[in-house]
């Protein structure tokens, strides 16, 4: 099986459990805190690794305390940063409420920078897929990611716009949607209902998925939290609601990333879109039941 290039950030997540989101001027005591390694690209990469789908993480590192923490994890994972920069690493403060919902406060640093020049030594004959995330495309160097995709039509594209979709320059999104690979397919889009509403101006998942599939001539997967997801194989085809799995929520950090990584892995194994979504739903339910976004054999299904 050929590998997946996973382009984007690896971030130190600072988990802060709080009794409620503070209002202005309020003094709130946290109930627990810890550091974990996360970031959209890292979470997707680790989900692919868990499902034994070969991948290369293309994530830079800078300097400072948070770089040291990232690189310590990279050494354990046998990962090399795609580049080392003279810019400090940032972090993400993850506020977790009693119901497990997360609110992010992010300070972006070296981990959100990208250059096509870093990719010149890659043997592309070993790869057939690339994943990109909107939070990286949003950044000042996001054009480099978009241009990289256009330079490599040999790579099938998976695109997750992410919750900050409103901040991504419209021309970058349009250029991603217009991209076609050697099979004349645009990106497979993986997003939640709110993101779908913004991208399509449609209110129902059926209409939103059809709008996006018409734009890309490819599949669309819309996650629906505990309800599962809706998948549309392509424009004019029949969409399917794939039910979710019961879950006791600990936190929702990275659940969308894990869902996307599982989806990519299963599709690359030759599973149908519906079966891949079912497995991704199972992975998503498993990961919200644990702390952080990294699955292991004790927390996942058979």
Secondary structure, DSSP 8 states (H G I E B T S, - for coil): --EEEEES--EEEEEEEESS---TT----EEEEEEEEE-HHHHHHHHHHHTT--EEEE--EEESHHHHHHHHHHHHHT---S-EEEEE--EEEEEE-TT--EEEEEE--GGG---GGGGTT--GGGEEEEEEEHHHHTSTTHHHHHHHHHH-TTSEEEEE--TTGGGS-HHHHHHHHH---TTS---EEEEEHHHHHHHH--SSHHHHHHHHHHHHTS-EEEE-GGGEEEEE-STTS-EEEEE------S--TTHHHHHHHHHHHHHHTT--HHHHHHHHHHHHHHHHTSSSS---TTTS--
